[in-house]
């Protein structure tokens, strides 16, 4: 069986705006480095969503064992974009298999720095969520 990886991202990347996850006020959260789901300006991958799709397509390696087992599906990955644009706190919200999930996390971990989110003109840490499709075709 010839396997071809088709990596698809659904646009817009699910980033949200303006409400802190764990604190009552944005001002206090900004001072403590809290993580926001809702922001004024969303965090962005360098070059935008199309560049992110290309990055993922070029960097995902379909796990051999997953191909042999016919495993495919959509992995939902959540992570934090920090004030400096780095990515951290990567976790799988919904996975396909151990090997595919590990590959998805690795690709996100090695992403170039993002443009961080902003609230009232100040850079803040924010949550980002992306789906990555792993599809086998003949």
Residue pairs with C-beta under 8 A, 6 or more apart in sequence:
1 67
1 136
1 138
2 137
2 138
3 62
3 67
3 136
3 137
4 135
4 136
4 137
5 57
5 60
5 62
5 134
5 135
6 133
6 135
6 137
7 53
7 56
7 57
7 60
7 132
7 133
7 134
8 53
8 131
8 132
8 133
8 135
9 49
9 52
9 53
9 56
9 130
9 131
9 132
10 131
11 49
12 49
13 42
13 45
13 49
13 52
13 128
13 129
13 130
14 128
14 129
14 130
15 39
15 42
15 43
15 117
15 126
15 127
15 128
15 129
16 37
16 38
16 39
16 42
16 126
16 127
17 38
17 39
17 40
17 42
18 26
18 36
18 38
18 39
18 40
18 119
19 26
19 36
19 37
19 38
20 26
20 29
20 34
20 35
20 36
20 37
21 34
21 35
21 36
21 37
21 127
22 29
22 34
22 35
23 29
23 32
23 34
26 36
26 119
26 120
28 34
29 36
29 124
30 119
30 122
30 124
33 83
33 125
34 124
34 125
35 80
35 89
35 125
35 126
35 127
36 117
36 119
36 124
36 125
36 126
36 127
37 126
37 127
39 117
39 118
39 119
39 124
39 126
40 117
40 118
40 119
40 120
41 117
41 118
41 119
42 117
42 126
43 81
43 85
43 114
43 115
43 116
43 117
43 126
43 128
44 114
44 115
45 51
45 52
45 55
45 111
45 112
45 114
46 112
46 113
46 114
46 115
52 111
52 130
55 107
55 111
55 112
56 107
56 132
59 107
59 110
60 103
60 104
60 107
60 132
60 134
61 103
62 100
62 103
62 134
62 136
63 99
63 100
63 102
63 103
65 99
66 72
66 96
66 97
66 99
66 100
66 134
67 136
69 97
70 136
71 96
71 97
71 99
71 100
71 134
72 96
72 134
72 135
72 136
73 96
73 100
73 133
73 134
74 94
74 96
74 131
74 132
74 133
74 134
75 92
75 94
75 95
75 96
75 100
75 101
75 104
75 131
75 132
75 133
75 134
76 92
76 93
76 94
76 95
76 129
76 130
76 131
77 90
77 91
77 92
77 93
77 104
77 105
77 108
77 129
77 130
77 131
77 132
78 89
78 90
78 91
78 92
78 93
78 127
78 128
78 129
79 87
79 88
79 89
79 90
79 91
79 108
79 127
79 128
79 129
80 87
80 88
80 89
80 125
80 126
80 127
80 128
81 87
81 114
81 116
81 117
81 125
81 126
81 127
81 128
82 88
82 116
82 125
83 116
83 123
83 124
83 125
84 113
84 116
85 113
85 114
85 115
85 116
86 113
86 114
87 108
87 109
87 111
87 113
87 114
87 128
90 105
90 108
90 109
91 105
92 101
92 104
92 105
93 129
95 101
95 104
96 134
100 134
103 134
104 132
104 134
107 132
108 130
114 128
116 123
116 124
116 125
116 126
117 123
117 124
117 125
117 126
118 124
